[in-house]
Amino acid sequence: MSDNPIDHEIGEAWKAHRQGFHDTAIQQFREILDRDPENLDALYGLGLAEKAAGNNGEAKEIFLHVQARIDGVSAEEEAAGAPGRYFMLANMVKQQINQLSQEL
């Protein structure tokens, strides 16, 4: 487990989301993003929490932002991350965008 405090906070926000406390998760993810605005884990979690809370328009905007961020990842940044992480996240984000586009 990571010693990074933000990773712990992200874990707590995900826990709130999994337990159905979507408003709490939204607040927690937003607090993380106030300090680390481009944190992909927090952005993706925020998008899912917004979607679960019924805020589909907001969720779609967040996922579009995540997609743009992933599209802008440099080769060096991708190489420094876990192998395949951006590819997998890009696919999950596209799936969410497509689903939300059909619902809106």
PAKOL-927333 format. One record per residue: x, y, z of N, C-alpha, C, O in turn. Coordinates in Angstrom, 2 decimals, padded with zeros to 5 digits. Layout:
BEGIN
@n_east X | n_north Y | n_up Z | ca_east X | ca_north Y | ca_up Z | c_east X | c_north Y | c_up Z | o_east X | o_north Y | o_up Z
...
REM end
This chain:
BEGIN
@n_east 000.84 | n_north -001.18 | n_up 000.00 | ca_east 000.00 | ca_north 000.00 | ca_up 000.00 | c_east 000.89 | c_north 001.25 | c_up 000.00 | o_east 001.96 | o_north 001.26 | o_up 000.59
@n_east 000.41 | n_north 002.26 | n_up -000.67 | ca_east 001.18 | ca_north 003.50 | ca_up -000.81 | c_east 001.19 | c_north 004.30 | c_up 000.48 | o_east 000.23 | o_north 004.30 | o_up 001.25
@n_east 002.31 | n_north 005.00 | n_up 000.71 | ca_east 002.41 | ca_north 005.89 | ca_up 001.86 | c_east 001.95 | c_north 007.30 | c_up 001.51 | o_east 001.94 | o_north 008.18 | o_up 002.37
@n_east 001.57 | n_north 007.52 | n_up 000.26 | ca_east 001.12 | ca_north 008.82 | ca_up -000.20 | c_east -000.25 | c_north 009.14 | c_up 000.41 | o_east -001.20 | o_north 008.38 | o_up 000.22
@n_east -000.36 | n_north 010.25 | n_up 001.15 | ca_east -001.64 | ca_north 010.59 | ca_up 001.79 | c_east -002.78 | c_north 010.75 | c_up 000.78 | o_east -003.92 | o_north 010.41 | o_up 001.08
@n_east -002.49 | n_north 011.26 | n_up -000.41 | ca_east -003.55 | ca_north 011.43 | ca_up -001.41 | c_east -004.09 | c_north 010.08 | c_up -001.84 | o_east -005.29 | o_north 009.95 | o_up -002.08
@n_east -003.23 | n_north 009.07 | n_up -001.94 | ca_east -003.69 | ca_north 007.73 | ca_up -002.30 | c_east -004.66 | c_north 007.20 | c_up -001.24 | o_east -005.66 | o_north 006.56 | o_up -001.56
@n_east -004.35 | n_north 007.46 | n_up 000.01 | ca_east -005.25 | ca_north 007.05 | ca_up 001.11 | c_east -006.59 | c_north 007.78 | c_up 000.99 | o_east -007.65 | o_north 007.17 | o_up 001.15
@n_east -006.55 | n_north 009.07 | n_up 000.71 | ca_east -007.78 | ca_north 009.86 | ca_up 000.58 | c_east -008.61 | c_north 009.37 | c_up -000.61 | o_east -009.84 | o_north 009.30 | o_up -000.53
@n_east -007.95 | n_north 009.03 | n_up -001.70 | ca_east -008.66 | ca_north 008.48 | ca_up -002.87 | c_east -009.32 | c_north 007.17 | c_up -002.48 | o_east -010.47 | o_north 006.91 | o_up -002.86
@n_east -008.62 | n_north 006.35 | n_up -001.73 | ca_east -009.20 | ca_north 005.09 | ca_up -001.26 | c_east -010.44 | c_north 005.30 | c_up -000.41 | o_east -011.41 | o_north 004.57 | o_up -000.53
@n_east -010.39 | n_north 006.31 | n_up 000.45 | ca_east -011.55 | ca_north 006.63 | ca_up 001.29 | c_east -012.73 | c_north 007.12 | c_up 000.45 | o_east -013.88 | o_north 006.79 | o_up 000.73
@n_east -012.45 | n_north 007.91 | n_up -000.57 | ca_east -013.50 | ca_north 008.41 | ca_up -001.45 | c_east -014.12 | c_north 007.25 | c_up -002.23 | o_east -015.34 | o_north 007.19 | o_up -002.40
@n_east -013.27 | n_north 006.34 | n_up -002.72 | ca_east -013.79 | ca_north 005.16 | ca_up -003.43 | c_east -014.65 | c_north 004.32 | c_up -002.49 | o_east -015.68 | o_north 003.79 | o_up -002.90
@n_east -014.23 | n_north 004.20 | n_up -001.26 | ca_east -014.99 | ca_north 003.42 | ca_up -000.27 | c_east -016.37 | c_north 004.04 | c_up -000.08 | o_east -017.37 | o_north 003.32 | o_up -000.05
@n_east -016.44 | n_north 005.36 | n_up 000.06 | ca_east -017.73 | ca_north 006.04 | ca_up 000.20 | c_east -018.60 | c_north 005.78 | c_up -001.02 | o_east -019.79 | o_north 005.51 | o_up -000.89
@n_east -018.01 | n_north 005.86 | n_up -002.20 | ca_east -018.75 | ca_north 005.61 | ca_up -003.44 | c_east -019.30 | c_north 004.19 | c_up -003.47 | o_east -020.47 | o_north 003.98 | o_up -003.78
@n_east -018.46 | n_north 003.21 | n_up -003.16 | ca_east -018.88 | ca_north 001.80 | ca_up -003.17 | c_east -020.01 | c_north 001.54 | c_up -002.17 | o_east -020.87 | o_north 000.70 | o_up -002.40
@n_east -019.99 | n_north 002.27 | n_up -001.06 | ca_east -021.01 | ca_north 002.09 | ca_up -000.03 | c_east -022.29 | c_north 002.87 | c_up -000.33 | o_east -023.25 | o_north 002.83 | o_up 000.44
@n_east -022.29 | n_north 003.59 | n_up -001.46 | ca_east -023.49 | ca_north 004.32 | ca_up -001.85 | c_east -023.58 | c_north 005.73 | c_up -001.32 | o_east -024.61 | o_north 006.39 | o_up -001.49
@n_east -022.53 | n_north 006.21 | n_up -000.69 | ca_east -022.51 | ca_north 007.59 | ca_up -000.18 | c_east -021.89 | c_north 008.50 | c_up -001.25 | o_east -020.79 | o_north 009.03 | o_up -001.09
@n_east -022.64 | n_north 008.66 | n_up -002.33 | ca_east -022.10 | ca_north 009.34 | ca_up -003.50 | c_east -021.81 | c_north 010.82 | c_up -003.25 | o_east -020.81 | o_north 011.34 | o_up -003.74
@n_east -022.67 | n_north 011.50 | n_up -002.48 | ca_east -022.41 | ca_north 012.92 | ca_up -002.18 | c_east -021.12 | c_north 013.08 | c_up -001.37 | o_east -020.35 | o_north 014.01 | o_up -001.60
@n_east -020.91 | n_north 012.17 | n_up -000.42 | ca_east -019.67 | ca_north 012.19 | ca_up 000.36 | c_east -018.48 | c_north 011.94 | c_up -000.55 | o_east -017.46 | o_north 012.62 | o_up -000.45
@n_east -018.60 | n_north 010.95 | n_up -001.43 | ca_east -017.51 | ca_north 010.63 | ca_up -002.35 | c_east -017.22 | c_north 011.83 | c_up -003.26 | o_east -016.06 | o_north 012.15 | o_up -003.50
@n_east -018.27 | n_north 012.48 | n_up -003.76 | ca_east -018.09 | ca_north 013.65 | ca_up -004.62 | c_east -017.30 | c_north 014.72 | c_up -003.87 | o_east -016.35 | o_north 015.30 | o_up -004.41
@n_east -017.70 | n_north 014.99 | n_up -002.64 | ca_east -017.01 | ca_north 015.99 | ca_up -001.84 | c_east -015.55 | c_north 015.61 | c_up -001.62 | o_east -014.66 | o_north 016.45 | o_up -001.75
@n_east -015.30 | n_north 014.34 | n_up -001.29 | ca_east -013.93 | ca_north 013.89 | ca_up -001.04 | c_east -013.08 | c_north 013.97 | c_up -002.31 | o_east -011.94 | o_north 014.44 | o_up -002.26
@n_east -013.62 | n_north 013.51 | n_up -003.43 | ca_east -012.86 | ca_north 013.60 | ca_up -004.68 | c_east -012.57 | c_north 015.06 | c_up -005.04 | o_east -011.46 | o_north 015.38 | o_up -005.48
@n_east -013.54 | n_north 015.94 | n_up -004.84 | ca_east -013.33 | ca_north 017.36 | ca_up -005.16 | c_east -012.26 | c_north 017.98 | c_up -004.25 | o_east -011.48 | o_north 018.81 | o_up -004.71
@n_east -012.23 | n_north 017.60 | n_up -002.99 | ca_east -011.20 | ca_north 018.11 | ca_up -002.08 | c_east -009.81 | c_north 017.66 | c_up -002.55 | o_east -008.85 | o_north 018.43 | o_up -002.49
@n_east -009.70 | n_north 016.43 | n_up -003.00 | ca_east -008.43 | ca_north 015.93 | ca_up -003.53 | c_east -008.05 | c_north 016.73 | c_up -004.76 | o_east -006.90 | o_north 017.14 | o_up -004.91
@n_east -009.01 | n_north 016.96 | n_up -005.65 | ca_east -008.75 | ca_north 017.66 | ca_up -006.89 | c_east -008.43 | c_north 019.14 | c_up -006.67 | o_east -007.79 | o_north 019.76 | o_up -007.52
@n_east -008.87 | n_north 019.71 | n_up -005.56 | ca_east -008.48 | ca_north 021.08 | ca_up -005.22 | c_east -006.96 | c_north 021.17 | c_up -005.05 | o_east -006.36 | o_north 022.19 | o_up -005.37
@n_east -006.36 | n_north 020.11 | n_up -004.55 | ca_east -004.91 | ca_north 020.08 | ca_up -004.32 | c_east -004.13 | c_north 019.48 | c_up -005.50 | o_east -002.98 | o_north 019.82 | o_up -005.73
@n_east -004.78 | n_north 018.58 | n_up -006.23 | ca_east -004.11 | ca_north 017.86 | ca_up -007.32 | c_east -005.10 | c_north 017.78 | c_up -008.49 | o_east -005.67 | o_north 016.72 | o_up -008.74
@n_east -005.30 | n_north 018.90 | n_up -009.22 | ca_east -006.38 | ca_north 019.00 | ca_up -010.20 | c_east -006.35 | c_north 018.00 | c_up -011.35 | o_east -007.38 | o_north 017.77 | o_up -011.99
@n_east -005.22 | n_north 017.42 | n_up -011.64 | ca_east -005.13 | ca_north 016.50 | ca_up -012.77 | c_east -004.96 | c_north 015.04 | c_up -012.33 | o_east -004.54 | o_north 014.20 | o_up -013.13
@n_east -005.29 | n_north 014.74 | n_up -011.09 | ca_east -005.17 | ca_north 013.37 | ca_up -010.59 | c_east -006.22 | c_north 012.50 | c_up -011.29 | o_east -007.41 | o_north 012.62 | o_up -011.04
@n_east -005.76 | n_north 011.63 | n_up -012.17 | ca_east -006.68 | ca_north 010.82 | ca_up -012.98 | c_east -007.53 | c_north 009.88 | c_up -012.15 | o_east -008.69 | o_north 009.65 | o_up -012.49
@n_east -007.00 | n_north 009.34 | n_up -011.08 | ca_east -007.78 | ca_north 008.44 | ca_up -010.23 | c_east -008.93 | c_north 009.19 | c_up -009.57 | o_east -010.06 | o_north 008.69 | o_up -009.51
@n_east -008.65 | n_north 010.39 | n_up -009.08 | ca_east -009.69 | ca_north 011.19 | ca_up -008.45 | c_east -010.70 | c_north 011.70 | c_up -009.48 | o_east -011.90 | o_north 011.74 | o_up -009.21
@n_east -010.22 | n_north 012.09 | n_up -010.66 | ca_east -011.13 | ca_north 012.55 | ca_up -011.71 | c_east -012.07 | c_north 011.44 | c_up -012.15 | o_east -013.28 | o_north 011.65 | o_up -012.27
@n_east -011.53 | n_north 010.26 | n_up -012.38 | ca_east -012.36 | ca_north 009.13 | ca_up -012.80 | c_east -013.37 | c_north 008.77 | c_up -011.71 | o_east -014.55 | o_north 008.54 | o_up -011.99
@n_east -012.90 | n_north 008.72 | n_up -010.47 | ca_east -013.80 | ca_north 008.43 | ca_up -009.36 | c_east -014.89 | c_north 009.47 | c_up -009.23 | o_east -016.05 | o_north 009.13 | o_up -008.97
@n_east -014.54 | n_north 010.74 | n_up -009.41 | ca_east -015.53 | ca_north 011.81 | ca_up -009.36 | c_east -016.57 | c_north 011.62 | c_up -010.45 | o_east -017.76 | o_north 011.78 | o_up -010.21
@n_east -016.12 | n_north 011.27 | n_up -011.65 | ca_east -017.07 | ca_north 011.03 | ca_up -012.73 | c_east -018.05 | c_north 009.91 | c_up -012.40 | o_east -019.25 | o_north 010.04 | o_up -012.64
@n_east -017.54 | n_north 008.83 | n_up -011.85 | ca_east -018.43 | ca_north 007.71 | ca_up -011.48 | c_east -019.37 | c_north 008.10 | c_up -010.35 | o_east -020.55 | o_north 007.72 | o_up -010.37
@n_east -018.88 | n_north 008.84 | n_up -009.37 | ca_east -019.73 | ca_north 009.25 | ca_up -008.26 | c_east -020.82 | c_north 010.22 | c_up -008.74 | o_east -021.97 | o_north 010.13 | o_up -008.31
@n_east -020.46 | n_north 011.14 | n_up -009.62 | ca_east -021.45 | ca_north 012.07 | ca_up -010.18 | c_east -022.51 | c_north 011.29 | c_up -010.97 | o_east -023.70 | o_north 011.58 | o_up -010.86
@n_east -022.07 | n_north 010.32 | n_up -011.74 | ca_east -023.02 | ca_north 009.51 | ca_up -012.51 | c_east -023.95 | c_north 008.75 | c_up -011.57 | o_east -025.16 | o_north 008.72 | o_up -011.79
@n_east -023.40 | n_north 008.14 | n_up -010.53 | ca_east -024.21 | ca_north 007.39 | ca_up -009.57 | c_east -025.19 | c_north 008.28 | c_up -008.84 | o_east -026.27 | o_north 007.84 | o_up -008.43
@n_east -024.82 | n_north 009.57 | n_up -008.66 | ca_east -025.71 | ca_north 010.52 | ca_up -007.99 | c_east -026.76 | c_north 011.09 | c_up -008.94 | o_east -027.61 | o_north 011.89 | o_up -008.54
@n_east -026.71 | n_north 010.67 | n_up -010.22 | ca_east -027.69 | ca_north 011.12 | ca_up -011.19 | c_east -027.31 | c_north 012.40 | c_up -011.91 | o_east -028.12 | o_north 012.97 | o_up -012.64
@n_east -026.08 | n_north 012.85 | n_up -011.71 | ca_east -025.60 | ca_north 014.09 | ca_up -012.35 | c_east -024.89 | c_north 013.73 | c_up -013.66 | o_east -023.68 | o_north 013.91 | o_up -013.79
@n_east -025.66 | n_north 013.22 | n_up -014.62 | ca_east -025.07 | ca_north 012.67 | ca_up -015.84 | c_east -024.35 | c_north 013.70 | c_up -016.68 | o_east -023.31 | o_north 013.40 | o_up -017.26
@n_east -024.87 | n_north 014.91 | n_up -016.77 | ca_east -024.20 | ca_north 015.95 | ca_up -017.54 | c_east -022.84 | c_north 016.29 | c_up -016.95 | o_east -021.85 | o_north 016.42 | o_up -017.68
@n_east -022.79 | n_north 016.43 | n_up -015.65 | ca_east -021.53 | ca_north 016.71 | ca_up -014.95 | c_east -020.56 | c_north 015.55 | c_up -015.12 | o_east -019.37 | o_north 015.74 | o_up -015.37
@n_east -021.08 | n_north 014.33 | n_up -014.98 | ca_east -020.23 | ca_north 013.14 | ca_up -015.14 | c_east -019.62 | c_north 013.10 | c_up -016.53 | o_east -018.43 | o_north 012.82 | o_up -016.68
@n_east -020.43 | n_north 013.37 | n_up -017.55 | ca_east -019.91 | ca_north 013.33 | ca_up -018.92 | c_east -018.80 | c_north 014.36 | c_up -019.12 | o_east -017.79 | o_north 014.07 | o_up -019.74
@n_east -018.99 | n_north 015.57 | n_up -018.59 | ca_east -017.96 | ca_north 016.61 | ca_up -018.70 | c_east -016.66 | c_north 016.16 | c_up -018.03 | o_east -015.57 | o_north 016.40 | o_up -018.55
@n_east -016.78 | n_north 015.52 | n_up -016.90 | ca_east -015.59 | ca_north 015.03 | ca_up -016.19 | c_east -014.89 | c_north 013.96 | c_up -017.02 | o_east -013.67 | o_north 013.99 | o_up -017.17
@n_east -015.66 | n_north 013.01 | n_up -017.55 | ca_east -015.05 | ca_north 011.95 | ca_up -018.36 | c_east -014.41 | c_north 012.51 | c_up -019.63 | o_east -013.37 | o_north 012.02 | o_up -020.06
@n_east -015.01 | n_north 013.53 | n_up -020.22 | ca_east -014.40 | ca_north 014.17 | ca_up -021.39 | c_east -013.07 | c_north 014.83 | c_up -021.01 | o_east -012.11 | o_north 014.80 | o_up -021.79
@n_east -013.03 | n_north 015.41 | n_up -019.81 | ca_east -011.77 | ca_north 016.00 | ca_up -019.33 | c_east -010.72 | c_north 014.92 | c_up -019.11 | o_east -009.55 | o_north 015.10 | o_up -019.48
@n_east -011.12 | n_north 013.80 | n_up -018.53 | ca_east -010.18 | ca_north 012.69 | ca_up -018.32 | c_east -009.67 | c_north 012.19 | c_up -019.67 | o_east -008.47 | o_north 011.95 | o_up -019.84
@n_east -010.57 | n_north 012.05 | n_up -020.64 | ca_east -010.17 | ca_north 011.59 | ca_up -021.96 | c_east -009.14 | c_north 012.54 | c_up -022.58 | o_east -008.14 | o_north 012.10 | o_up -023.15
@n_east -009.39 | n_north 013.84 | n_up -022.48 | ca_east -008.46 | ca_north 014.82 | ca_up -023.03 | c_east -007.11 | c_north 014.72 | c_up -022.33 | o_east -006.06 | o_north 014.83 | o_up -022.96
@n_east -007.14 | n_north 014.53 | n_up -021.03 | ca_east -005.90 | ca_north 014.40 | ca_up -020.25 | c_east -005.12 | c_north 013.17 | c_up -020.68 | o_east -003.90 | o_north 013.22 | o_up -020.83
@n_east -005.82 | n_north 012.06 | n_up -020.87 | ca_east -005.15 | ca_north 010.82 | ca_up -021.29 | c_east -004.58 | c_north 011.00 | c_up -022.69 | o_east -003.46 | o_north 010.56 | o_up -022.97
@n_east -005.34 | n_north 011.63 | n_up -023.57 | ca_east -004.87 | ca_north 011.86 | ca_up -024.94 | c_east -003.59 | c_north 012.71 | c_up -024.95 | o_east -002.79 | o_north 012.61 | o_up -025.88
@n_east -003.41 | n_north 013.54 | n_up -023.92 | ca_east -002.24 | ca_north 014.41 | ca_up -023.85 | c_east -001.06 | c_north 013.83 | c_up -023.09 | o_east -000.06 | o_north 014.52 | o_up -022.89
@n_east -001.16 | n_north 012.58 | n_up -022.67 | ca_east -000.08 | ca_north 011.95 | ca_up -021.90 | c_east 001.13 | c_north 011.75 | c_up -022.82 | o_east 001.01 | o_north 011.21 | o_up -023.92
@n_east 002.27 | n_north 012.17 | n_up -022.34 | ca_east 003.51 | ca_north 012.00 | ca_up -023.11 | c_east 004.00 | c_north 010.55 | c_up -023.01 | o_east 003.60 | o_north 009.81 | o_up -022.11
@n_east 004.85 | n_north 010.17 | n_up -023.93 | ca_east 005.43 | ca_north 008.83 | ca_up -023.92 | c_east 006.21 | c_north 008.60 | c_up -022.63 | o_east 006.20 | o_north 007.50 | o_up -022.07
@n_east 006.91 | n_north 009.64 | n_up -022.17 | ca_east 007.69 | ca_north 009.51 | ca_up -020.93 | c_east 006.77 | c_north 009.30 | c_up -019.72 | o_east 007.05 | o_north 008.47 | o_up -018.85
@n_east 005.68 | n_north 010.06 | n_up -019.70 | ca_east 004.73 | ca_north 009.93 | ca_up -018.59 | c_east 004.09 | c_north 008.55 | c_up -018.60 | o_east 003.91 | o_north 007.93 | o_up -017.55
@n_east 003.74 | n_north 008.08 | n_up -019.79 | ca_east 003.14 | ca_north 006.75 | ca_up -019.89 | c_east 004.13 | c_north 005.67 | c_up -019.47 | o_east 003.75 | o_north 004.72 | o_up -018.78
@n_east 005.38 | n_north 005.80 | n_up -019.88 | ca_east 006.40 | ca_north 004.82 | ca_up -019.54 | c_east 006.66 | c_north 004.78 | c_up -018.03 | o_east 007.00 | o_north 003.74 | o_up -017.49
@n_east 006.50 | n_north 005.92 | n_up -017.36 | ca_east 006.74 | ca_north 005.99 | ca_up -015.93 | c_east 005.61 | c_north 005.37 | c_up -015.13 | o_east 005.80 | o_north 005.01 | o_up -013.97
@n_east 004.43 | n_north 005.25 | n_up -015.73 | ca_east 003.27 | ca_north 004.68 | ca_up -015.03 | c_east 003.25 | c_north 003.17 | c_up -015.15 | o_east 004.16 | o_north 002.56 | o_up -015.71
@n_east 002.20 | n_north 002.58 | n_up -014.61 | ca_east 002.03 | ca_north 001.13 | ca_up -014.71 | c_east 001.76 | c_north 000.76 | c_up -016.17 | o_east 000.99 | o_north 001.45 | o_up -016.84
@n_east 002.36 | n_north -000.31 | n_up -016.66 | ca_east 002.15 | ca_north -000.72 | ca_up -018.05 | c_east 000.67 | c_north -000.93 | c_up -018.35 | o_east -000.03 | o_north -001.65 | o_up -017.63
@n_east 000.21 | n_north -000.30 | n_up -019.41 | ca_east -001.18 | ca_north -000.47 | ca_up -019.84 | c_east -002.20 | c_north 000.35 | c_up -019.08 | o_east -003.39 | o_north 000.32 | o_up -019.42
@n_east -001.77 | n_north 001.09 | n_up -018.07 | ca_east -002.70 | ca_north 001.85 | ca_up -017.24 | c_east -003.51 | c_north 002.84 | c_up -018.06 | o_east -004.74 | o_north 002.89 | o_up -017.94
@n_east -002.84 | n_north 003.63 | n_up -018.88 | ca_east -003.55 | ca_north 004.65 | ca_up -019.65 | c_east -004.45 | c_north 004.02 | c_up -020.71 | o_east -005.54 | o_north 004.53 | o_up -020.97
@n_east -004.01 | n_north 002.93 | n_up -021.31 | ca_east -004.82 | ca_north 002.23 | ca_up -022.29 | c_east -006.12 | c_north 001.74 | c_up -021.65 | o_east -007.20 | o_north 001.93 | o_up -022.20
@n_east -006.00 | n_north 001.11 | n_up -020.50 | ca_east -007.16 | ca_north 000.58 | ca_up -019.80 | c_east -008.09 | c_north 001.71 | c_up -019.37 | o_east -009.31 | o_north 001.63 | o_up -019.55
@n_east -007.52 | n_north 002.77 | n_up -018.80 | ca_east -008.33 | ca_north 003.89 | ca_up -018.35 | c_east -009.03 | c_north 004.56 | c_up -019.53 | o_east -010.19 | o_north 004.95 | o_up -019.43
@n_east -008.33 | n_north 004.71 | n_up -020.64 | ca_east -008.92 | ca_north 005.32 | ca_up -021.84 | c_east -010.13 | c_north 004.52 | c_up -022.30 | o_east -011.15 | o_north 005.10 | o_up -022.68
@n_east -010.03 | n_north 003.20 | n_up -022.28 | ca_east -011.16 | ca_north 002.36 | ca_up -022.68 | c_east -012.34 | c_north 002.49 | c_up -021.72 | o_east -013.49 | o_north 002.55 | o_up -022.16
@n_east -012.06 | n_north 002.54 | n_up -020.43 | ca_east -013.14 | ca_north 002.68 | ca_up -019.44 | c_east -013.82 | c_north 004.04 | c_up -019.58 | o_east -015.04 | o_north 004.14 | o_up -019.46
@n_east -013.04 | n_north 005.07 | n_up -019.83 | ca_east -013.59 | ca_north 006.42 | ca_up -019.99 | c_east -014.46 | c_north 006.49 | c_up -021.24 | o_east -015.56 | o_north 007.05 | o_up -021.20
@n_east -013.98 | n_north 005.94 | n_up -022.34 | ca_east -014.78 | ca_north 005.94 | ca_up -023.58 | c_east -016.10 | c_north 005.21 | c_up -023.37 | o_east -017.14 | o_north 005.65 | o_up -023.87
@n_east -016.07 | n_north 004.12 | n_up -022.64 | ca_east -017.29 | ca_north 003.37 | ca_up -022.35 | c_east -018.28 | c_north 004.24 | c_up -021.55 | o_east -019.47 | o_north 004.25 | o_up -021.85
@n_east -017.78 | n_north 004.96 | n_up -020.56 | ca_east -018.65 | ca_north 005.83 | ca_up -019.76 | c_east -019.23 | c_north 006.96 | c_up -020.62 | o_east -020.41 | o_north 007.27 | o_up -020.52
@n_east -018.39 | n_north 007.57 | n_up -021.46 | ca_east -018.86 | ca_north 008.66 | ca_up -022.32 | c_east -019.93 | c_north 008.16 | c_up -023.27 | o_east -020.96 | o_north 008.82 | o_up -023.45
@n_east -019.70 | n_north 007.01 | n_up -023.89 | ca_east -020.68 | ca_north 006.45 | ca_up -024.81 | c_east -022.01 | c_north 006.16 | c_up -024.10 | o_east -023.08 | o_north 006.47 | o_up -024.62
@n_east -021.94 | n_north 005.58 | n_up -022.92 | ca_east -023.14 | ca_north 005.26 | ca_up -022.16 | c_east -023.89 | c_north 006.54 | c_up -021.78 | o_east -025.11 | o_north 006.62 | o_up -021.92
@n_east -023.17 | n_north 007.54 | n_up -021.30 | ca_east -023.80 | ca_north 008.79 | ca_up -020.90 | c_east -024.37 | c_north 009.54 | c_up -022.11 | o_east -025.41 | o_north 010.19 | o_up -021.99
@n_east -023.72 | n_north 009.45 | n_up -023.25 | ca_east -024.22 | ca_north 010.11 | ca_up -024.46 | c_east -025.55 | c_north 009.52 | c_up -024.88 | o_east -026.41 | o_north 010.24 | o_up -025.39
@n_east -025.74 | n_north 008.24 | n_up -024.68 | ca_east -027.01 | ca_north 007.59 | ca_up -025.00 | c_east -028.10 | c_north 007.97 | c_up -024.02 | o_east -029.27 | o_north 008.03 | o_up -024.39
@n_east -027.72 | n_north 008.23 | n_up -022.77 | ca_east -028.70 | ca_north 008.54 | ca_up -021.72 | c_east -029.12 | c_north 010.01 | c_up -021.73 | o_east -030.21 | o_north 010.34 | o_up -021.29
@n_east -028.25 | n_north 010.89 | n_up -022.23 | ca_east -028.57 | ca_north 012.33 | ca_up -022.21 | c_east -029.41 | c_north 012.73 | c_up -023.39 | o_east -029.76 | o_north 013.90 | o_up -023.53
REM end
